[in-house]
């Protein structure tokens, strides 16, 4: 390593700044890099993050775009600092180290490994991808309606019904934009956005949705999972029509996440 760059001060970005960027359209111009281990990534990661463990970074540099800024994070900030040194030394245009790592993160998180949920999109065919994505929207609407039936509080019931109506709007937008009629898929019978099953989540949530804040946290978690899944699918099908579709879907889920985040901020201010 060149001694002149060994102690170069990398640019810092706070978790709050990263969150604002993640929830904006500007996020598409950045690469979000997680340099922890696969098990850590599987337990929780920032939506849309690319996983490259620090030990693998040198030989996986070609998978990153040198001309796009990179935001790097790890658990607490030690590994991300080292990763920024490697990226800077390798000629990357800009590298930002997220201060404090995921321990300081106060925003939506995704869970699951790099391949989580991808099995539902085995086909690279654009039409099949559309139908599968559409079915997930249908299932999420039904999931919110089922939760509403379980809910005793009228305010939480109302919010869950509003979430279901938002999915109606998203489905209408998909039909209008892509001029396609969805084809039902048995493989998507209970899969909701993000690749999880509604039955499993409903069982895990039994009796826990006791406030409007709880409902919003749940919705943000689901949108973060969907955003993360479509981001990974876009990379998986890079260069194809499917990649463009998944990229557009990830932006849609990102917009949903931003709207929910604003709703939660407003609720917490009152």
Steps between C-alpha positions, in 0.01 A plus 500: 500500500622853423610672824362830371147363506523268800365761742279691257189623678198343335181700463245441774124478468268474798233230530236776488642638175518147359137441595387820329694398191360144510147640506558736206531456125867606527577157650507356146824691441680325788626151579427383854762249614479270803844361591390276787476121494210317324345394833490860619344611170240224525389611846453867402629737231416831340252454212673490163846431644754295305681244714877467455678391820814703567725197446356455148500866398831509311410224255135608465575863414403442132138440610478864611485809279807719558318804364210482746536622862503220758354515851663234716380370835576216739402423859665793680726678250832315523469278192334773294796732565738232370274439200503871411880493505496210252247675274686830508828326420330318211388817328132524596362848443342551842473287811293586807535319833173480694586607854429251776390224263169319519508529880415869455245444224151631575296400199339212316701178471473194280577143601608187315802395297591609149284226345200546730178528299669457161366147467157646423641668189680205338385598152678791334196567283368857539133402485541233767690744719215750467238239592700382799558854626133586448388190692719607791318833504166317504618281787624799700160668466332183625754477782418851622128419485552182704696696761218754508255222584725392789533856632283615791587869481293706255790741425744218417228322301446819299872539430534139385206549263671811365815294439290250306357781286852622422576157353192540277651821369835335440340214307304743281821692428678177402221399261494844342876537467580157358175439305488140622244281669647298786499123481429327830780279628460214746861551611400843630197376693606657832818690411484870578739780408856421600464123452343415837180305565199677644408210729840498669496875562140501617581226752809684625308826538206359695392762755791737437332770288381717785552847356514698177878513551512118503306486172733750334809314623362179351417667167849654484656161569304342214579783257869484598501125428338560161740784415792275593368202302442698180842664531663156518289369213602796284866412555430129444347569156733783403480599134157344435147640474431332833776704661337824383164381637645401838690828519176690443327288765778574750447874441126456558561320829753765595234768446256300716763475772558875487129573532465267799808649662348848474174369647689351793700821559175700501338255741796513740496882500141508632 
